[in-house]
Amino acid sequence: MSGFACDIDRTLIRDQALRPIADKVASGDRISPEEGAYLFRTPDLLGVGALADAVNRARHGDRVYFAANQHINPTNVCILRKTCVFCSYARLPKEDGAYRYTMEQAYAEAAANPYVREFHIVGGLDMQAGLEYYAEMFRGLKTRHPDVHIKALTAVEIAHIARIEKMPIADVLVALREAGLDTMPGGGAEVFSKGVRATIAEKKLAAEDWIEVHRVAHGLGIRSNCTMLYGHVESIDDRIEHLAMLRDLQDETGGFLAYIPLAYHPDHNELGDQLGRAGTATTGFDDLRNLAVGRLFLDNIAQLKTHSI
C-alpha cells in the first residue's frame, strides 16, 4: 500500500534528516515505523506539517468536511469505574451522578437539534444496558429520524454486550445493524501497548480484541472510525505500534472511515491526580504533530478528524 504522490516545497524542510522521508512521501511510498517515530521526534514541526499538508492537498484539494452530530450518552454506569484511571465520566450504579436514560430521554435528546445529521452514541459498560436496550433505542431513533446516521457503540461496548448476552460478536453486530446501526465510532482503543493498558485501563478490552471487533464489523459491511488517546504515559514507540496496528487492519479490511487522535484530559480523574496535572495535558505542538503524523503514517485511511464545539 502506498500513499498519494505529491509536490513538496523542500525549502520548508529544515531538518536534513527529514528529507529522505520527504522524498518517500513525495513519491507516494509508505513510510516505515522507524520513520514514523522520527516524525514524532524531529524538532522540525513545520517541516512535518508541510509534508502532511502536501499529502492532504494531493488527496482532497481544498475540501474540508464537517459532521453535524448530536452526542447521546445513554448511561455512565460502568463496571470498569475503578480500573480505567484516565476516565472522568464513569460511575458505579449507586454512586452520586450515576444515570441510565429511558428511551424517552434518549429520544428527547436526539430531537434537541433539528440540523443534526448523525447521532454519536456511546456510554459506560452498564450491566442493565444490553442488546435489547440499544436495539430498541436505535429502532426508535430511526423511526423518528429516518435520515439521520447512527454511529454507535465502541468495540469495548460491543464486546461487553456480547459477554452479558452470551452471544458471538457477529450476532450482536447483525442485530444492531438490523435495528438501525450504520457505523461504529473508534473509541476504546486508547493506546494498544500492553504496558500502557496495564497502567491506564487494566481490565479494558485488550488491543487484539479491539482489533477483532472492528475486523468482524468490517466483514459485515459496518464501517468504523479509529482513534488513539495520546498525552498520558505512552512513549513515541507506543504511539507508532498503535498506528501500525491500525494501518495493518486497514490494509486487510479497508473498513476504517477516519482516524481521530484524541488528547488526554487530566481533570477529575485518578491518572491526572497521579501525574500531578491539571487543565490540558498536551501542548498545541503535540496536538498538531499527532494530526500530521496520522496523516503521513496512515496512508490508507482517507480522512482525519478532529473535534470542535
ABEGO torsion letter per residue (X at the ends): XBBBBBBBBAAABABAAAAAAAAAAAAGBBBBAAAAAAAAABABAAAAAAAAAAAAAAAAEABBBBBBBBBBBABABBAAAAABAABAABBBAABBGBBBBBAAAAAAAAAABAABABBBBBBBBBAABBAAAAAAAAAAAAAABAABBBBBEBAAAAAAAAAAAGBBAAAAAAAAAAAGBABBBABGAEBABAAAAAAABAABBBAAAAAAAAAAAAAAGBBBBBBBBBGBABBAAAAAAAAAAAAAAAAAAGABABBBBBBBBABGBAAAAAAGBBEBABBAAAAAAAAAAAAAABAABABBBBBBX
